[in-house]
Amino acid sequence: MTPVLYTLYSLAIFLLIFWSGKWVIHLLAIIYAKYRLHKKTQIQPNEKGYPGVTILKPLMGVDPHLASNLETFFTMNYPVYEIHFCIEDENDPAVEVARKLQERFPNVISRIYTGGANVGVNPKINNMHSGYKNGNHPLILISDSGIRMKEDTLLDMVNHMNDDVGLVHQMPFTCDRGGFAGTLEKVYFGTAQARIYLAADFLGINCHTGMSALVRKSLIDEVGGIEAFSCYLAEDFFLAKSLTDRGWKMRVSSQPAWQNSGICEVSFFQARLRRWVKLRVAMLPLTVLFEPLSECLVLGAATSWAVNFLFNWDPILFYLVHVLVWFFCDWILLSIVQNGTLPFNKVDFVISWIFREACSPYIFIKALLNPKIRWRTRTYKLKWGGIAEECKV
C-alpha cells in the first residue's frame, strides 16, 4: 500500500469512528435530558435548614425585558436569599430599575452596588466584585441580566448541591419569543448546544457556562476570591476547572436557564456565537480541528466520502439519510428540553434548523479571521490559554 493510499484509508477510518461517536453523543443527550431535566421540586423538611444564597446580578444598561426579568428574582419560593445588583456606572438607568423593584418588594433583602472595581481585565468580575465581597451567605448565585427564574428555580438548584458538589449550573435555553430570531435561538440552544452540554455533563466534562450558576463561596475564597479569575474573559470555564481540579463535582440542575434578553436579532445572536468560538479556540486549541467537523452538514459530507472510499456505498444516499436522522434526533431533543408545546410549527423548525446548520461553518471561519473580542464598549485580545488583555483603541 502506498503512503498516499495508507493516509486516505486512515483518514476515512478516523472519520467513520468520529461520526459514530457523534451518534453516541446524540443518544446520550436524548436519554440524559429525559432523565435529568424538568423534575418537580419542593421544599423538604431539613434539620439543618436551607443555606442562604447571595444572588449577584451584574447589570449594564436597560432593555425592554430587564424589569420583568429582575422581578422574577423577587418572587422566588426560597427561605433565605439576598439580591446584590452590581452596576458599574452610578448613572446607568439600570439603577432606577433596581430601585423601583426594591420599593415594590421591601420584604426581599436587596442592595445596589455601583462603581465596580478594577481587579483585572474581566468587566463582569470588576462589576460584581463589591457585591461578592459583601455577600452574607455560603452560596453565591451568579446570574446574568437576561435570565428569568421560576418560583422554584433556586430551590431546584440548591437541592442539587450535594456534599460533594461545588457548583450547580443551568443548561442554557431560551424563553418563548416570536419571530425568526427567537425561533433560531431556541433551535440552537435546544439542539446543538443542549446536545454537547448534556453529554458533557453526563461524561463529567467541564461544560459550564456562567449565565446562571450556583457555587460555594468558600471554594472561591480558597483561591483568592472571584478576582483570581479576572484575567480571563471566560471566567466561568476557569472557575469550574478550579473546582474540578480540587476534586469537586458539578451538576446541571433540572431546570434550564430561561434567557430572555430584550435584544432578539439574528445579527446579535450570531455575534454571540462568534464570541464563544473565539473563547473556545483560545482555551482549547483543538477546537480549530474538531468543532467544524462536529457540525451535521460538514461531518455528513466528510463521512459520505469515507464510506464511499471504504465500502463503495452511494455517498449521496448516505448523506441524505445522515442529515434526515440528525434532524429527527434534534427535534426529539428540543421537544424534551422545551417540556411543552413549542412556540412554532414544524415548517419554522425546518427553516431555522437548516439556516443554523448552513451558517455554522461561516460563523466559525469568520470568528477565526477576526480573533479580537468585542464586548459591549470594549475590545479584547485573547492569548493561548484564555488569558485576555484589553485593546486600547
N, C-alpha and C positions, 0 to 999 in steps of 0.2 A: 504493500500500500504506500503510495507516495505521500510525502509530508502534507501536500495540499488536501488530498483526499482524507487523510487522517484528521486534519484540522476541521474539515467540513463535517465529518462523522461526529467528532467530539462536540462541535457546536450544536448540531442537530439533537444529539442525545441530551445535552445540557438544557436546550430549550424545551424539550419534551418533559424533562424532570421538573423544570421550573414551572411549566404550565400545569403539571399535575399538582404541584404544591399549592398553586393559586386556587385550585378547586377544593383542596383540603381546607384552605382558609375560608372559602365561601361557606362550606358546610359547618365549620366550627362557628363562624359568626352567626349563622341562622340558628343553630342549636343553642348556642350560648345566649343569644338575645332572648330566645323563648324562656330560657331558664333564669336569666339574671334580671331582665327589665320588668318594670311595672308591677312589682309585688306590693300588696297592700301593707300599710304600716300604721301603727297606732301606739300611743303611749302605754308602756307596760309598767306594772309595779316594779320599782327599782329601789332596793335598800340603800344603795349609795347615792341615789339621786342622779339626775341627768347633769352632765358637765355643762358649765356655761360656755357660751360662744360669743366671740367678738367678730362682728362682720365688718370687713374692710371694703368700702365702696369707693374706688378711685374714680373721680368724675372730671370731665373736661368738656365744657360746652353743654348745650341743651339740644335735644332732638324731640320730635313730636311725641315719642313714646316714653321719654325719660321719667316723667312724673308718675305715669301709671305703672311702669316697671318698678320704680323705687317703692311705690305704695305696697306692693306685694310683700315687701320685707317687713312691713309694719303689721301685717295681718297673719303672720305665721303662728301655727299652734305648737309652740315650744316653750318650756318653762322659764329658762333664763338665757337672755341674749341681749347684746347691745349692738348698735349700728354706729360705725365711725365713717362719716363722709369725709373723704380726703380730696381736697380741691386746691390745686397749685396756686391759682390766681384768686385773691380775695374778691376781685371784681367780676369773676366768672358768674354768668347768670345761673349756673347750677347751684350756687349758694342760696339763692332765693327759693329755688325749687325745694331744696332740702329743708329750709326754714319753714316753709308752708306745711310740709309734711310733719315736721316736729310739732307744729301748733295743732294739727289735726289729730295727732296720736301722742298726746302727752304722757300716756302710760307706758310707752316704749322708750327705753333709755337710748338716746342717740346724741351724738356730738358732731360738730363740724370742725375740721382741722384745715386751715388754709396755710399757704406759704410753702409747703413741702419741705424738702431738704436737698442737699447736694452731696449724696453719699456715693455716687457712681454715675455711670452713663445711662442706666436704665430709667426712663422717665416715670414709669409706673411705680417702681420701687421708691424713687425720690418722692413721689406724690403720697405713697402710703406710709412713709417712714414714721411720721408723728402719730398717725392712727395706730400703727403697730406697737410703737413704744408705750402707748397709753392703754393698751388692751388689758382688761381686768380678768380675763377668763383663760382657761387652759387650752381651749380650742380656738383656732383662727379660721374664719371662712373668707377667702379671697374671692370676690365676686365682681365681674365686670359690669359696667353701667347698663348694658343691653340685656341683662338676664332677668327673667321673670321667675317668681317662685310660687309654687302651690302651698297651701296651708301646711301640708305635711312634708314638704321637701327637706327642710333642715332636720326634722326628726328622722327621716329616712336615711340621711347621710350620717347622722350620729349613730344610728343603730348599726351601721356597717363598720364603725370604728371599734373593732375588736382589740383585745390587749396587744396583739402582735402587729396591728395595722397602724401606720404612721400617717397615712394620707388617704382620704376618700375623695374621689373626683367624679364629676358628672360627664357622661358622654355628650359631646356637642350635638345639638339638634336645633330645630327652629320652630317658632310658633307658626300657626296657620296664617299665611298672608297672601293676598291676591296678587295677580299679575305674573308675568313670565319670570321676573327676577325672584319672586317669592317661591314659585314652583321650582326653579333651578336650584335655589339654596336648599330647599327641603330634599330634593332628589340627591344632591351631593352629600349632605350630612347624613341622610338615611341610607345611603348605599356605599359609595366609595369610602367615605370617612368612617362610617359605622363598621364596615367590614374589617378594616385594619384595626380600628380601636378595640373592638370586641375580641377579635382573635388575639391581639397583642396582650390584652388583659388576661385572657384565659391562659396564655403561654407564659405569663409573668414578665413580659417585655415592657419597658418604660414607654408608655404611650400618652402620658399625662399632658393635658392642656390646661392652662391656668385660668380659664374663664370662670370656672366655679369649682373651687377645691377647698376641702376642709382638712386642716393639718394641725398636728400637736405643736403648740407654741414652744414647748420646752425643747423639741428636737431642732427647731430653727435656731433657738438661742444657743444650743450646744456648739454651733458652728459660727457664731458671731452675729446672729440676727439676720433679717432679710437683706441688710446691706452687703452680706457676704456674697450675694448673687447679683449685685448691682452692675458688675462688669459684663453681664450677658444681657442680650435682648430677650432670649428665650429662657428667662429665669425659671419658668415653670418646669422645663425639662431638667435643668441642673438641680433645682430643689428636689425633685423626685429622685434623681440619680443619687443625690447626697443621702437620702433616706434609705434607698435600696442598698447602697454601698455599706451602710451600717446595719444591715440585716432586717430592716423594717419592710413590711409588705404594703402594697397599695391595693385599693379596691374601687371598682366602679359601682356607684350607687344604682339603685333600681330605677330611679327617675332620671331621664335625660335632662340636660341643661337647655332650657327654653330660651333661645336667643330671640330678641325682639327689637333689634336696632331700628331707629327711626329712618335710617337710610336703607332703602331696598332697591338697589340698582345693579344691573349686570356688571357695569364697569367697576363699581365699588367692590362687588363680590370677587371679581377676577383679580383685582389689585390685592385683596387679602390672600388669595391663593398664591399669587406670585411671591408675596412677602414670606409666606410659610415655606415655599420651595427654597428660597434663599437661606432661610434659617436652617432647614434640614440639610442642605448641601454643606453649609459651614460646619454644622455639628457632626454630621455623618457623611463624609465624602463619597462613600459607596452609593449614596443616593443617586449620584450622577449616572451610575450604570444601571441600577435595578429599578428605580422608580418609573422611568418611562416604559420599561419592559413590563411593568405590572399592570399597565392600562389595557383594557379589553381589546381595542382595535389594533394596537401595536403588537401585543402578545399574540393575538389571533393570527395576524399576518405572518409573524415570525414562526409560529408553530405550524402553520399551514405549509410553509416551505419545508419545515423539518420532517413532517410526516410524509410529504411527497418524496423527499430525498431518501428517507429511510425505508418506507413501505410502498411507495408509489401510489399513495392514496390521492383522490381528487382534492386538490387544495381549495378550490372554490366551495365545494360542498362542505368540507371540513370547517372552513372559515364561517360560513353561514350558520352551521349548527352551533359552533362555538359562540358566536355573537348572540344567537337566539337563547341558548341555555343560560348564558351570563345575564342576559336581560331578564329572564324569568326569575333567576336567583335574586337579582337586585329588587325586583318587585316584591318578592316574598319577604326579604329582609326589611324593606321600607315599611311594609304593612305591619310587621311585628314592632318595629321601632315606633311607628305612629300610634299603635294601640287604639285604633278607632278609624273612623271614616276619613279618607284622605280628602283634602280640600280641592282636589282637581280630578278630572276624569282620566281615563287610560290614554286618550289621544294626547293630552297635555303631558302626561308622563313620558310617552314615547318621544315627543318632540324635545322635551327638556333633557331626557336621558341621552339621546343622540347628540344634542348640542354639547352637553358636558363632555361626553367621551371624545367627540371630534376636536373640541377646543383644548383638551388636556395637554397633548404634545406641544401645541403652540404656546400655552401658558408656561410650560416648563422651559422651553427654549428661550422665550422672552425673559424669564427670570434669570437664566444663566448669562444672557447677553448684557444685563444691567444688574450686577450683584449688589449695588447700593440699595439700602432700605429706606424708604420714605415713611416716616411715622408721624402723622399729623403735620406739625410745622417743622419737624427736624429730619435730618438725613444722617444715616449711619453707614459705616463700612464694617463688614464682618471679617474677622480673621479666622483661620482654621482653628477649630476647637470651639467656635461660637463666641469668642470674646469680641466685643464691639467697641468702636470708637466713633464719636460724633464728627461728622464732616463740617468744618467751618466754611460756609459758603458766603 
